[in-house]
Amino acid sequence: SLSMAKETNLREELGLVRPLRLFRDRQFVLALVAGCGVSVLVAGMSSVADSSGVSLTLLQAFSLVLWYPVLEELLFRGALQGLFSTTAFGQRVLMGLSLANVLTAVLFTLLHLVYRADPLAWLVFFPGLVFGYFRDRHGSILGPVILHSAYNACLIPGWYLFS
């Protein structure tokens, strides 16, 4: 029926579909492992720059690792990148990345700059590109949610190891 087709198109546009063989994608596994390592190092750099120490409540840690990644990926890689990728501009490719991805990563970075003014906040542009790459590659936001959650989770040991 027509309403079922519209619902399917909307789910696909938002990336609310199950990716096939995500963990068999060597690039995805490499992005997961490498990104986690980089997250520990970046957290360590921010801890050295801010000597006040780290103190996270359980709710803050849970939000950092689960809520923020899910909500941000729904908004950025799901809604925005999905919308941008339906335009001729967004479908253009620059150095292997869709312009929908690049524009979404810029907006993702600007959001983070709203509540973090330090220079390290600019670095979220790069994971934003990685999240968007896998959104384009698999047509799903599940990969970006997993990467985002893992990267955020790896910030925590970095903060504590280097503070």
N, CA, C and O atoms as a GROMACS GRO file, in nm:
protein
  652
    1SER      N    1   0.083  -0.118   0.000
    1SER     CA    2   0.000   0.000   0.000
    1SER      C    3   0.088   0.125   0.000
    1SER      O    4   0.207   0.119   0.031
    2LEU      N    5   0.027   0.236  -0.035
    2LEU     CA    6   0.100   0.361  -0.047
    2LEU      C    7   0.155   0.409   0.087
    2LEU      O    8   0.268   0.457   0.094
    3SER      N    9   0.076   0.397   0.194
    3SER     CA   10   0.124   0.442   0.325
    3SER      C   11   0.240   0.357   0.374
    3SER      O   12   0.330   0.408   0.440
    4MET      N   13   0.240   0.229   0.344
    4MET     CA   14   0.350   0.140   0.383
    4MET      C   15   0.477   0.177   0.306
    4MET      O   16   0.587   0.175   0.363
    5ALA      N   17   0.463   0.211   0.179
    5ALA     CA   18   0.578   0.251   0.099
    5ALA      C   19   0.636   0.382   0.151
    5ALA      O   20   0.758   0.397   0.158
    6LYS      N   21   0.550   0.480   0.188
    6LYS     CA   22   0.596   0.607   0.244
    6LYS      C   23   0.670   0.584   0.375
    6LYS      O   24   0.773   0.646   0.401
    7GLU      N   25   0.616   0.493   0.459
    7GLU     CA   26   0.679   0.463   0.587
    7GLU      C   27   0.817   0.401   0.565
    7GLU      O   28   0.912   0.436   0.634
    8THR      N   29   0.826   0.309   0.469
    8THR     CA   30   0.955   0.245   0.438
    8THR      C   31   1.054   0.349   0.387
    8THR      O   32   1.170   0.349   0.428
    9ASN      N   33   1.009   0.439   0.297
    9ASN     CA   34   1.098   0.544   0.246
    9ASN      C   35   1.146   0.636   0.358
    9ASN      O   36   1.263   0.673   0.361
   10LEU      N   37   1.057   0.672   0.451
   10LEU     CA   38   1.096   0.758   0.562
   10LEU      C   39   1.198   0.688   0.652
   10LEU      O   40   1.296   0.748   0.694
   11ARG      N   41   1.174   0.560   0.681
   11ARG     CA   42   1.270   0.485   0.764
   11ARG      C   43   1.406   0.480   0.696
   11ARG      O   44   1.509   0.496   0.762
   12GLU      N   45   1.408   0.457   0.566
   12GLU     CA   46   1.536   0.452   0.493
   12GLU      C   47   1.601   0.589   0.489
   12GLU      O   48   1.723   0.600   0.506
   13GLU      N   49   1.522   0.696   0.468
   13GLU     CA   50   1.577   0.831   0.465
   13GLU      C   51   1.638   0.869   0.599
   13GLU      O   52   1.740   0.938   0.604
   14LEU      N   53   1.576   0.824   0.708
   14LEU     CA   54   1.627   0.852   0.841
   14LEU      C   55   1.737   0.754   0.885
   14LEU      O   56   1.798   0.772   0.990
   15GLY      N   57   1.761   0.651   0.804
   15GLY     CA   58   1.864   0.554   0.839
   15GLY      C   59   1.820   0.458   0.948
   15GLY      O   60   1.903   0.397   1.016
   16LEU      N   61   1.689   0.443   0.964
   16LEU     CA   62   1.636   0.354   1.069
   16LEU      C   63   1.615   0.214   1.014
   16LEU      O   64   1.507   0.155   1.026
   17VAL      N   65   1.720   0.163   0.953
   17VAL     CA   66   1.719   0.028   0.898
   17VAL      C   67   1.839  -0.047   0.952
   17VAL      O   68   1.938   0.012   0.994
   18ARG      N   69   1.829  -0.178   0.950
   18ARG     CA   70   1.938  -0.261   1.000
   18ARG      C   71   2.045  -0.276   0.891
   18ARG      O   72   2.015  -0.318   0.780
   19PRO      N   73   2.169  -0.240   0.924
   19PRO     CA   74   2.275  -0.256   0.823
   19PRO      C   75   2.312  -0.403   0.810
   19PRO      O   76   2.306  -0.480   0.906
   20LEU      N   77   2.349  -0.440   0.690
   20LEU     CA   78   2.390  -0.578   0.665
   20LEU      C   79   2.540  -0.592   0.691
   20LEU      O   80   2.621  -0.514   0.640
   21ARG      N   81   2.576  -0.690   0.769
   21ARG     CA   82   2.716  -0.727   0.791
   21ARG      C   83   2.805  -0.613   0.839
   21ARG      O   84   2.918  -0.598   0.792
   22LEU      N   85   2.754  -0.534   0.930
   22LEU     CA   86   2.829  -0.419   0.981
   22LEU      C   87   2.963  -0.461   1.040
   22LEU      O   88   3.066  -0.400   1.010
   23PHE      N   89   2.964  -0.564   1.122
   23PHE     CA   90   3.088  -0.605   1.188
   23PHE      C   91   3.177  -0.692   1.099
   23PHE      O   92   3.285  -0.733   1.140
   24ARG      N   93   3.130  -0.720   0.978
   24ARG     CA   94   3.216  -0.786   0.879
   24ARG      C   95   3.282  -0.684   0.788
   24ARG      O   96   3.364  -0.720   0.703
   25ASP      N   97   3.247  -0.558   0.806
   25ASP     CA   98   3.305  -0.448   0.729
   25ASP      C   99   3.437  -0.411   0.797
   25ASP      O  100   3.438  -0.353   0.905
   26ARG      N  101   3.547  -0.444   0.733
   26ARG     CA  102   3.680  -0.419   0.793
   26ARG      C  103   3.704  -0.271   0.819
   26ARG      O  104   3.769  -0.236   0.918
   27GLN      N  105   3.653  -0.186   0.733
   27GLN     CA  106   3.669  -0.042   0.756
   27GLN      C  107   3.596   0.000   0.884
   27GLN      O  108   3.646   0.083   0.960
   28PHE      N  109   3.478  -0.057   0.907
   28PHE     CA  110   3.402  -0.024   1.027
   28PHE      C  111   3.477  -0.070   1.152
   28PHE      O  112   3.488   0.005   1.248
   29VAL      N  113   3.527  -0.192   1.150
   29VAL     CA  114   3.600  -0.245   1.265
   29VAL      C  115   3.727  -0.162   1.290
   29VAL      O  116   3.761  -0.133   1.404
   30LEU      N  117   3.796  -0.125   1.183
   30LEU     CA  118   3.915  -0.040   1.196
   30LEU      C  119   3.876   0.096   1.256
   30LEU      O  120   3.946   0.147   1.345
   31ALA      N  121   3.766   0.155   1.209
   31ALA     CA  122   3.720   0.284   1.262
   31ALA      C  123   3.684   0.271   1.410
   31ALA      O  124   3.707   0.363   1.487
   32LEU      N  125   3.628   0.159   1.448
   32LEU     CA  126   3.590   0.136   1.587
   32LEU      C  127   3.714   0.129   1.676
   32LEU      O  128   3.722   0.197   1.778
   33VAL      N  129   3.811   0.048   1.637
   33VAL     CA  130   3.933   0.030   1.717
   33VAL      C  131   4.019   0.157   1.718
   33VAL      O  132   4.061   0.204   1.824
   34ALA      N  133   4.045   0.212   1.600
   34ALA     CA  134   4.130   0.331   1.591
   34ALA      C  135   4.066   0.450   1.661
   34ALA      O  136   4.132   0.524   1.732
   35GLY      N  137   3.936   0.468   1.640
   35GLY     CA  138   3.866   0.580   1.702
   35GLY      C  139   3.866   0.573   1.852
   35GLY      O  140   3.876   0.676   1.920
   36CYS      N  141   3.855   0.453   1.906
   36CYS     CA  142   3.860   0.438   2.052
   36CYS      C  143   3.998   0.475   2.104
   36CYS      O  144   4.010   0.541   2.208
   37GLY      N  145   4.101   0.434   2.034
   37GLY     CA  146   4.237   0.472   2.075
   37GLY      C  147   4.257   0.622   2.070
   37GLY      O  148   4.315   0.680   2.162
   38VAL      N  149   4.210   0.686   1.964
   38VAL     CA  150   4.221   0.831   1.952
   38VAL      C  151   4.142   0.899   2.063
   38VAL      O  152   4.187   1.000   2.118
   39SER      N  153   4.025   0.847   2.097
   39SER     CA  154   3.942   0.906   2.204
   39SER      C  155   4.015   0.906   2.337
   39SER      O  156   4.010   1.005   2.411
   40VAL      N  157   4.083   0.797   2.369
   40VAL     CA  158   4.160   0.791   2.494
   40VAL      C  159   4.268   0.899   2.492
   40VAL      O  160   4.288   0.968   2.592
   41LEU      N  161   4.338   0.913   2.380
   41LEU     CA  162   4.445   1.014   2.370
   41LEU      C  163   4.392   1.156   2.377
   41LEU      O  164   4.450   1.241   2.444
   42VAL      N  165   4.281   1.183   2.308
   42VAL     CA  166   4.222   1.318   2.310
   42VAL      C  167   4.175   1.351   2.450
   42VAL      O  168   4.194   1.463   2.498
   43ALA      N  169   4.114   1.255   2.517
   43ALA     CA  170   4.070   1.277   2.655
   43ALA      C  171   4.190   1.304   2.744
   43ALA      O  172   4.184   1.389   2.833
   44GLY      N  173   4.298   1.233   2.720
   44GLY     CA  174   4.420   1.256   2.797
   44GLY      C  175   4.475   1.395   2.774
   44GLY      O  176   4.519   1.461   2.868
   45MET      N  177   4.472   1.442   2.648
   45MET     CA  178   4.519   1.577   2.616
   45MET      C  179   4.432   1.681   2.686
   45MET      O  180   4.483   1.781   2.736
   46SER      N  181   4.301   1.658   2.688
   46SER     CA  182   4.212   1.756   2.752
   46SER      C  183   4.230   1.753   2.903
   46SER      O  184   4.214   1.856   2.969
   47SER      N  185   4.263   1.636   2.960
   47SER     CA  186   4.287   1.627   3.105
   47SER      C  187   4.414   1.700   3.145
   47SER      O  188   4.418   1.765   3.250
   48VAL      N  189   4.516   1.690   3.061
   48VAL     CA  190   4.641   1.759   3.090
   48VAL      C  191   4.620   1.910   3.080
   48VAL      O  192   4.674   1.986   3.161
   49ALA      N  193   4.540   1.954   2.983
   49ALA     CA  194   4.514   2.097   2.965
   49ALA      C  195   4.427   2.152   3.077
   49ALA      O  196   4.442   2.268   3.115
   50ASP      N  197   4.337   2.069   3.131
   50ASP     CA  198   4.247   2.113   3.238
   50ASP      C  199   4.281   2.032   3.363
   50ASP      O  200   4.238   1.917   3.378
   51SER      N  201   4.357   2.090   3.452
   51SER     CA  202   4.407   2.016   3.568
   51SER      C  203   4.306   2.005   3.682
   51SER      O  204   4.341   1.960   3.791
   52SER      N  205   4.180   2.046   3.659
   52SER     CA  206   4.082   2.043   3.767
   52SER      C  207   4.034   1.901   3.799
   52SER      O  208   3.966   1.880   3.900
   53GLY      N  209   4.067   1.804   3.714
   53GLY     CA  210   4.026   1.666   3.739
   53GLY      C  211   3.889   1.636   3.682
   53GLY      O  212   3.816   1.726   3.641
   54VAL      N  213   3.855   1.509   3.681
   54VAL     CA  214   3.730   1.464   3.622
   54VAL      C  215   3.644   1.403   3.731
   54VAL      O  216   3.692   1.327   3.815
   55SER      N  217   3.518   1.436   3.728
   55SER     CA  218   3.423   1.376   3.820
   55SER      C  219   3.292   1.356   3.746
   55SER      O  220   3.222   1.452   3.716
   56LEU      N  221   3.260   1.231   3.717
   56LEU     CA  222   3.138   1.198   3.644
   56LEU      C  223   3.041   1.122   3.734
   56LEU      O  224   3.080   1.028   3.803
   57THR      N  225   2.917   1.164   3.732
   57THR     CA  226   2.815   1.085   3.801
   57THR      C  227   2.776   0.970   3.709
   57THR      O  228   2.808   0.972   3.590
   58LEU      N  229   2.707   0.873   3.762
   58LEU     CA  230   2.660   0.762   3.681
   58LEU      C  231   2.566   0.811   3.571
   58LEU      O  232   2.573   0.762   3.458
   59LEU      N  233   2.480   0.906   3.602
   59LEU     CA  234   2.388   0.961   3.502
   59LEU      C  235   2.464   1.034   3.392
   59LEU      O  236   2.429   1.022   3.274
   60GLN      N  237   2.567   1.108   3.428
   60GLN     CA  238   2.648   1.178   3.328
   60GLN      C  239   2.719   1.078   3.237
   60GLN      O  240   2.724   1.097   3.115
   61ALA      N  241   2.774   0.973   3.295
   61ALA     CA  242   2.843   0.872   3.216
   61ALA      C  243   2.744   0.801   3.124
   61ALA      O  244   2.774   0.778   3.006
   62PHE      N  245   2.628   0.765   3.176
   62PHE     CA  246   2.524   0.700   3.097
   62PHE      C  247   2.480   0.789   2.981
   62PHE      O  248   2.462   0.742   2.868
   63SER      N  249   2.462   0.918   3.009
   63SER     CA  250   2.422   1.014   2.905
   63SER      C  251   2.530   1.026   2.799
   63SER      O  252   2.500   1.026   2.680
   64LEU      N  253   2.655   1.035   2.842
   64LEU     CA  254   2.767   1.048   2.749
   64LEU      C  255   2.779   0.928   2.656
   64LEU      O  256   2.808   0.943   2.537
   65VAL      N  257   2.756   0.810   2.711
   65VAL     CA  258   2.779   0.687   2.636
   65VAL      C  259   2.654   0.640   2.560
   65VAL      O  260   2.667   0.574   2.457
   66LEU      N  261   2.536   0.672   2.608
   66LEU     CA  262   2.416   0.622   2.542
   66LEU      C  263   2.324   0.731   2.488
   66LEU      O  264   2.298   0.737   2.368
   67TRP      N  265   2.276   0.819   2.577
   67TRP     CA  266   2.174   0.916   2.534
   67TRP      C  267   2.225   1.012   2.429
   67TRP      O  268   2.160   1.029   2.325
   68TYR      N  269   2.339   1.076   2.452
   68TYR     CA  270   2.389   1.174   2.356
   68TYR      C  271   2.415   1.110   2.220
   68TYR      O  272   2.372   1.165   2.118
   69PRO      N  273   2.484   0.997   2.214
   69PRO     CA  274   2.506   0.937   2.082
   69PRO      C  275   2.377   0.902   2.008
   69PRO      O  276   2.365   0.927   1.888
   70VAL      N  277   2.281   0.844   2.079
   70VAL     CA  278   2.155   0.807   2.013
   70VAL      C  279   2.082   0.932   1.963
   70VAL      O  280   2.041   0.938   1.847
   71LEU      N  281   2.067   1.030   2.050
   71LEU     CA  282   1.994   1.152   2.010
   71LEU      C  283   2.067   1.230   1.901
   71LEU      O  284   2.006   1.274   1.805
   72GLU      N  285   2.198   1.245   1.917
   72GLU     CA  286   2.274   1.320   1.817
   72GLU      C  287   2.276   1.248   1.682
   72GLU      O  288   2.267   1.313   1.578
   73GLU      N  289   2.289   1.116   1.682
   73GLU     CA  290   2.290   1.043   1.555
   73GLU      C  291   2.152   1.043   1.489
   73GLU      O  292   2.142   1.050   1.367
   74LEU      N  293   2.046   1.035   1.569
   74LEU     CA  294   1.911   1.047   1.511
   74LEU      C  295   1.895   1.182   1.441
   74LEU      O  296   1.843   1.189   1.330
   75LEU      N  297   1.941   1.289   1.507
   75LEU     CA  298   1.928   1.423   1.450
   75LEU      C  299   2.023   1.444   1.333
   75LEU      O  300   1.981   1.482   1.224
   76PHE      N  301   2.153   1.418   1.356
   76PHE     CA  302   2.252   1.456   1.256
   76PHE      C  303   2.262   1.356   1.141
   76PHE      O  304   2.236   1.392   1.026
   77ARG      N  305   2.299   1.231   1.169
   77ARG     CA  306   2.313   1.134   1.060
   77ARG      C  307   2.177   1.085   1.009
   77ARG      O  308   2.163   1.053   0.891
   78GLY      N  309   2.077   1.079   1.097
   78GLY     CA  310   1.945   1.035   1.055
   78GLY      C  311   1.870   1.144   0.980
   78GLY      O  312   1.856   1.136   0.857
   79ALA      N  313   1.823   1.244   1.051
   79ALA     CA  314   1.738   1.347   0.990
   79ALA      C  315   1.815   1.439   0.894
   79ALA      O  316   1.778   1.451   0.777
   80LEU      N  317   1.922   1.503   0.942
   80LEU     CA  318   1.990   1.603   0.858
   80LEU      C  319   2.065   1.542   0.740
   80LEU      O  320   2.044   1.582   0.626
   81GLN      N  321   2.151   1.444   0.767
   81GLN     CA  322   2.225   1.383   0.656
   81GLN      C  323   2.129   1.312   0.562
   81GLN      O  324   2.148   1.312   0.440
   82GLY      N  325   2.025   1.250   0.620
   82GLY     CA  326   1.924   1.186   0.535
   82GLY      C  327   1.856   1.287   0.443
   82GLY      O  328   1.837   1.260   0.325
   83LEU      N  329   1.820   1.402   0.498
   83LEU     CA  330   1.756   1.508   0.418
   83LEU      C  331   1.853   1.564   0.315
   83LEU      O  332   1.818   1.575   0.197
   84PHE      N  333   1.974   1.598   0.359
   84PHE     CA  334   2.073   1.655   0.266
   84PHE      C  335   2.106   1.558   0.153
   84PHE      O  336   2.131   1.600   0.040
   85SER      N  337   2.105   1.429   0.182
   85SER     CA  338   2.142   1.330   0.079
   85SER      C  339   2.034   1.314  -0.028
   85SER      O  340   2.057   1.249  -0.130
   86THR      N  341   1.917   1.373  -0.005
   86THR     CA  342   1.812   1.367  -0.108
   86THR      C  343   1.825   1.482  -0.207
   86THR      O  344   1.750   1.489  -0.304
   87THR      N  345   1.919   1.574  -0.183
   87THR     CA  346   1.938   1.689  -0.272
   87THR      C  347   2.054   1.663  -0.368
   87THR      O  348   2.143   1.582  -0.340
   88ALA      N  349   2.053   1.732  -0.480
   88ALA     CA  350   2.162   1.718  -0.578
   88ALA      C  351   2.293   1.762  -0.516
   88ALA      O  352   2.397   1.700  -0.538
   89PHE      N  353   2.291   1.871  -0.437
   89PHE     CA  354   2.412   1.919  -0.370
   89PHE      C  355   2.466   1.814  -0.275
   89PHE      O  356   2.586   1.783  -0.277
   90GLY      N  357   2.380   1.757  -0.191
   90GLY     CA  358   2.422   1.660  -0.091
   90GLY      C  359   2.475   1.531  -0.150
   90GLY      O  360   2.553   1.460  -0.086
   91GLN      N  361   2.434   1.500  -0.271
   91GLN     CA  362   2.479   1.376  -0.336
   91GLN      C  363   2.615   1.392  -0.404
   91GLN      O  364   2.677   1.293  -0.442
   92ARG      N  365   2.661   1.515  -0.419
   92ARG     CA  366   2.793   1.538  -0.476
   92ARG      C  367   2.898   1.480  -0.382
   92ARG      O  368   2.877   1.473  -0.261
   93VAL      N  369   3.010   1.441  -0.437
   93VAL     CA  370   3.115   1.376  -0.359
   93VAL      C  371   3.243   1.459  -0.365
   93VAL      O  372   3.283   1.506  -0.471
   94LEU      N  373   3.305   1.475  -0.249
   94LEU     CA  374   3.432   1.547  -0.237
   94LEU      C  375   3.529   1.456  -0.164
   94LEU      O  376   3.508   1.424  -0.047
   95MET      N  377   3.634   1.415  -0.232
   95MET     CA  378   3.736   1.326  -0.174
   95MET      C  379   3.673   1.202  -0.109
   95MET      O  380   3.711   1.163   0.001
   96GLY      N  381   3.580   1.142  -0.177
   96GLY     CA  382   3.518   1.019  -0.130
   96GLY      C  383   3.409   1.036  -0.026
   96GLY      O  384   3.353   0.938   0.022
   97LEU      N  385   3.377   1.161   0.010
   97LEU     CA  386   3.273   1.186   0.110
   97LEU      C  387   3.160   1.265   0.046
   97LEU      O  388   3.183   1.358  -0.031
   98SER      N  389   3.038   1.227   0.079
   98SER     CA  390   2.924   1.302   0.026
   98SER      C  391   2.922   1.441   0.089
   98SER      O  392   2.962   1.459   0.204
   99LEU      N  393   2.875   1.538   0.014
   99LEU     CA  394   2.862   1.672   0.070
   99LEU      C  395   2.756   1.676   0.179
   99LEU      O  396   2.760   1.760   0.268
  100ALA      N  397   2.660   1.583   0.172
  100ALA     CA  398   2.562   1.570   0.282
  100ALA      C  399   2.636   1.536   0.412
  100ALA      O  400   2.603   1.590   0.517
  101ASN      N  401   2.733   1.448   0.403
  101ASN     CA  402   2.814   1.410   0.519
  101ASN      C  403   2.896   1.529   0.569
  101ASN      O  404   2.897   1.558   0.688
  102VAL      N  405   2.964   1.599   0.477
  102VAL     CA  406   3.050   1.711   0.516
  102VAL      C  407   2.968   1.822   0.583
  102VAL      O  408   3.008   1.874   0.687
  103LEU      N  409   2.855   1.856   0.523
  103LEU     CA  410   2.770   1.961   0.580
  103LEU      C  411   2.717   1.919   0.718
  103LEU      O  412   2.711   2.001   0.810
  104THR      N  413   2.679   1.793   0.732
  104THR     CA  414   2.631   1.743   0.860
  104THR      C  415   2.742   1.747   0.965
  104THR      O  416   2.716   1.781   1.080
  105ALA      N  417   2.863   1.712   0.926
  105ALA     CA  418   2.977   1.714   1.020
  105ALA      C  419   3.006   1.857   1.066
  105ALA      O  420   3.043   1.879   1.181
  106VAL      N  421   2.992   1.954   0.976
  106VAL     CA  422   3.011   2.095   1.014
  106VAL      C  423   2.906   2.135   1.117
  106VAL      O  424   2.939   2.197   1.218
  107LEU      N  425   2.780   2.100   1.093
  107LEU     CA  426   2.673   2.134   1.188
  107LEU      C  427   2.692   2.063   1.321
  107LEU      O  428   2.666   2.121   1.427
  108PHE      N  429   2.738   1.938   1.317
  108PHE     CA  430   2.767   1.859   1.437
  108PHE      C  431   2.875   1.930   1.520
  108PHE      O  432   2.865   1.939   1.642
  109THR      N  433   2.978   1.980   1.452
  109THR     CA  434   3.086   2.051   1.519
  109THR      C  435   3.035   2.181   1.582
  109THR      O  436   3.069   2.213   1.695
  110LEU      N  437   2.954   2.254   1.507
  110LEU     CA  438   2.899   2.380   1.560
  110LEU      C  439   2.816   2.356   1.685
  110LEU      O  440   2.822   2.435   1.779
  111LEU      N  441   2.738   2.248   1.688
  111LEU     CA  442   2.661   2.217   1.808
  111LEU      C  443   2.754   2.196   1.926
  111LEU      O  444   2.728   2.246   2.036
  112HIS      N  445   2.862   2.121   1.906
  112HIS     CA  446   2.955   2.095   2.016
  112HIS      C  447   3.027   2.222   2.061
  112HIS      O  448   3.061   2.236   2.179
  113LEU      N  449   3.049   2.315   1.969
  113LEU     CA  450   3.114   2.441   2.005
  113LEU      C  451   3.023   2.529   2.090
  113LEU      O  452   3.071   2.618   2.161
  114VAL      N  453   2.892   2.506   2.083
  114VAL     CA  454   2.798   2.584   2.164
  114VAL      C  455   2.821   2.559   2.313
  114VAL      O  456   2.814   2.652   2.393
  115TYR      N  457   2.849   2.434   2.349
  115TYR     CA  458   2.866   2.405   2.492
  115TYR      C  459   3.009   2.369   2.532
  115TYR      O  460   3.034   2.337   2.648
  116ARG      N  461   3.103   2.373   2.438
  116ARG     CA  462   3.245   2.355   2.470
  116ARG      C  463   3.325   2.451   2.384
  116ARG      O  464   3.328   2.437   2.262
  117ALA      N  465   3.388   2.546   2.446
  117ALA     CA  466   3.460   2.648   2.370
  117ALA      C  467   3.609   2.616   2.350
  117ALA      O  468   3.678   2.689   2.280
  118ASP      N  469   3.657   2.509   2.411
  118ASP     CA  470   3.801   2.481   2.401
  118ASP      C  471   3.837   2.430   2.261
  118ASP      O  472   3.751   2.379   2.189
  119PRO      N  473   3.965   2.445   2.223
  119PRO     CA  474   4.008   2.405   2.088
  119PRO      C  475   3.982   2.256   2.057
  119PRO      O  476   3.961   2.220   1.941
  120LEU      N  477   3.983   2.171   2.159
  120LEU     CA  478   3.959   2.029   2.133
  120LEU      C  479   3.817   2.002   2.084
  120LEU      O  480   3.792   1.898   2.023
  121ALA      N  481   3.725   2.094   2.109
  121ALA     CA  482   3.588   2.076   2.061
  121ALA      C  483   3.583   2.074   1.908
  121ALA      O  484   3.495   2.011   1.850
  122TRP      N  485   3.677   2.142   1.844
  122TRP     CA  486   3.682   2.142   1.698
  122TRP      C  487   3.711   2.002   1.643
  122TRP      O  488   3.676   1.971   1.529
  123LEU      N  489   3.774   1.919   1.725
  123LEU     CA  490   3.811   1.786   1.678
  123LEU      C  491   3.692   1.695   1.650
  123LEU      O  492   3.707   1.595   1.581
  124VAL      N  493   3.574   1.728   1.701
  124VAL     CA  494   3.456   1.642   1.675
  124VAL      C  495   3.419   1.642   1.527
  124VAL      O  496   3.340   1.557   1.483
  125PHE      N  497   3.473   1.735   1.449
  125PHE     CA  498   3.448   1.735   1.305
  125PHE      C  499   3.492   1.602   1.243
  125PHE      O  500   3.423   1.548   1.157
  126PHE      N  501   3.607   1.550   1.286
  126PHE     CA  502   3.662   1.429   1.224
  126PHE      C  503   3.580   1.304   1.256
  126PHE      O  504   3.548   1.228   1.164
  127PRO      N  505   3.544   1.278   1.383
  127PRO     CA  506   3.453   1.165   1.405
  127PRO      C  507   3.318   1.187   1.336
  127PRO      O  508   3.254   1.091   1.293
  128GLY      N  509   3.275   1.313   1.326
  128GLY     CA  510   3.150   1.342   1.255
  128GLY      C  511   3.157   1.294   1.111
  128GLY      O  512   3.060   1.239   1.059
  129LEU      N  513   3.272   1.315   1.046
  129LEU     CA  514   3.290   1.265   0.909
  129LEU      C  515   3.289   1.112   0.904
  129LEU      O  516   3.232   1.052   0.814
  130VAL      N  517   3.352   1.051   1.004
  130VAL     CA  518   3.356   0.904   1.011
  130VAL      C  519   3.213   0.850   1.029
  130VAL      O  520   3.173   0.756   0.961
  131PHE      N  521   3.138   0.910   1.122
  131PHE     CA  522   3.000   0.864   1.145
  131PHE      C  523   2.919   0.876   1.015
  131PHE      O  524   2.844   0.786   0.978
  132GLY      N  525   2.935   0.990   0.948
  132GLY     CA  526   2.860   1.013   0.824
  132GLY      C  527   2.902   0.919   0.712
  132GLY      O  528   2.820   0.878   0.630
  133TYR      N  529   3.030   0.886   0.707
  133TYR     CA  530   3.079   0.792   0.606
  133TYR      C  531   3.008   0.658   0.619
  133TYR      O  532   2.965   0.599   0.520
  134PHE      N  533   2.997   0.609   0.743
  134PHE     CA  534   2.932   0.480   0.763
  134PHE      C  535   2.780   0.490   0.748
  134PHE      O  536   2.715   0.391   0.716
  135ARG      N  537   2.724   0.607   0.771
  135ARG     CA  538   2.582   0.629   0.743
  135ARG      C  539   2.559   0.612   0.593
  135ARG      O  540   2.466   0.544   0.551
  136ASP      N  541   2.646   0.676   0.512
  136ASP     CA  542   2.635   0.663   0.366
  136ASP      C  543   2.665   0.520   0.321
  136ASP      O  544   2.596   0.466   0.234
  137ARG      N  545   2.766   0.462   0.378
  137ARG     CA  546   2.812   0.328   0.334
  137ARG      C  547   2.708   0.219   0.360
  137ARG      O  548   2.690   0.130   0.278
  138HIS      N  549   2.640   0.227   0.475
  138HIS     CA  550   2.547   0.122   0.513
  138HIS      C  551   2.400   0.164   0.508
  138HIS      O  552   2.311   0.081   0.526
  139GLY      N  553   2.374   0.293   0.485
  139GLY     CA  554   2.236   0.341   0.479
  139GLY      C  555   2.164   0.334   0.612
  139GLY      O  556   2.041   0.335   0.616
  140SER      N  557   2.239   0.328   0.719
  140SER     CA  558   2.182   0.309   0.852
  140SER      C  559   2.254   0.396   0.953
  140SER      O  560   2.372   0.428   0.936
  141ILE      N  561   2.183   0.435   1.059
  141ILE     CA  562   2.249   0.510   1.166
  141ILE      C  563   2.301   0.419   1.276
  141ILE      O  564   2.362   0.467   1.372
  142LEU      N  565   2.277   0.288   1.265
  142LEU     CA  566   2.325   0.198   1.371
  142LEU      C  567   2.478   0.202   1.382
  142LEU      O  568   2.530   0.208   1.493
  143GLY      N  569   2.548   0.198   1.271
  143GLY     CA  570   2.694   0.206   1.275
  143GLY      C  571   2.742   0.334   1.340
  143GLY      O  572   2.826   0.329   1.431
  144PRO      N  573   2.691   0.452   1.297
  144PRO     CA  574   2.730   0.575   1.365
  144PRO      C  575   2.696   0.578   1.514
  144PRO      O  576   2.774   0.630   1.593
  145VAL      N  577   2.583   0.521   1.553
  145VAL     CA  578   2.548   0.518   1.696
  145VAL      C  579   2.650   0.434   1.772
  145VAL      O  580   2.695   0.473   1.880
  146ILE      N  581   2.686   0.319   1.718
  146ILE     CA  582   2.784   0.231   1.783
  146ILE      C  583   2.919   0.302   1.794
  146ILE      O  584   2.981   0.302   1.900
  147LEU      N  585   2.964   0.362   1.684
  147LEU     CA  586   3.093   0.432   1.686
  147LEU      C  587   3.090   0.548   1.786
  147LEU      O  588   3.182   0.564   1.866
  148HIS      N  589   2.986   0.628   1.780
  148HIS     CA  590   2.974   0.745   1.868
  148HIS      C  591   2.974   0.701   2.014
  148HIS      O  592   3.042   0.761   2.097
  149SER      N  593   2.897   0.598   2.046
  149SER     CA  594   2.892   0.547   2.184
  149SER      C  595   3.028   0.496   2.229
  149SER      O  596   3.073   0.524   2.340
  150ALA      N  597   3.094   0.421   2.141
  150ALA     CA  598   3.225   0.365   2.176
  150ALA      C  599   3.329   0.475   2.195
  150ALA      O  600   3.407   0.472   2.289
  151TYR      N  601   3.329   0.573   2.103
  151TYR     CA  602   3.426   0.683   2.114
  151TYR      C  603   3.404   0.759   2.244
  151TYR      O  604   3.500   0.791   2.314
  152ASN      N  605   3.278   0.788   2.277
  152ASN     CA  606   3.248   0.860   2.401
  152ASN      C  607   3.288   0.776   2.523
  152ASN      O  608   3.342   0.828   2.620
  153ALA      N  609   3.260   0.646   2.517
  153ALA     CA  610   3.295   0.558   2.630
  153ALA      C  611   3.446   0.558   2.652
  153ALA      O  612   3.491   0.550   2.766
  154CYS      N  613   3.523   0.567   2.545
  154CYS     CA  614   3.669   0.564   2.557
  154CYS      C  615   3.728   0.696   2.606
  154CYS      O  616   3.846   0.702   2.640
  155LEU      N  617   3.647   0.801   2.609
  155LEU     CA  618   3.693   0.927   2.669
  155LEU      C  619   3.712   0.909   2.819
  155LEU      O  620   3.804   0.966   2.878
  156ILE      N  621   3.626   0.830   2.881
  156ILE     CA  622   3.625   0.817   3.028
  156ILE      C  623   3.758   0.762   3.082
  156ILE      O  624   3.817   0.823   3.170
  157PRO      N  625   3.806   0.648   3.031
  157PRO     CA  626   3.936   0.602   3.083
  157PRO      C  627   4.049   0.700   3.052
  157PRO      O  628   4.143   0.712   3.130
  158GLY      N  629   4.041   0.770   2.938
  158GLY     CA  630   4.143   0.870   2.905
  158GLY      C  631   4.147   0.982   3.006
  158GLY      O  632   4.254   1.027   3.047
  159TRP      N  633   4.028   1.029   3.048
  159TRP     CA  634   4.022   1.136   3.148
  159TRP      C  635   4.084   1.089   3.280
  159TRP      O  636   4.158   1.164   3.345
  160TYR      N  637   4.052   0.967   3.320
  160TYR     CA  638   4.101   0.918   3.449
  160TYR      C  639   4.247   0.875   3.444
  160TYR      O  640   4.319   0.892   3.542
  161LEU      N  641   4.292   0.821   3.333
  161LEU     CA  642   4.432   0.778   3.322
  161LEU      C  643   4.528   0.896   3.326
  161LEU      O  644   4.636   0.886   3.384
  162PHE      N  645   4.488   1.008   3.266
  162PHE     CA  646   4.581   1.120   3.250
  162PHE      C  647   4.555   1.234   3.350
  162PHE      O  648   4.628   1.334   3.348
  163SER      N  649   4.453   1.222   3.436
  163SER     CA  650   4.427   1.333   3.529
  163SER      C  651   4.497   1.311   3.661
  163SER      O  652   4.486   1.394   3.751
   0.00000   0.00000   0.00000
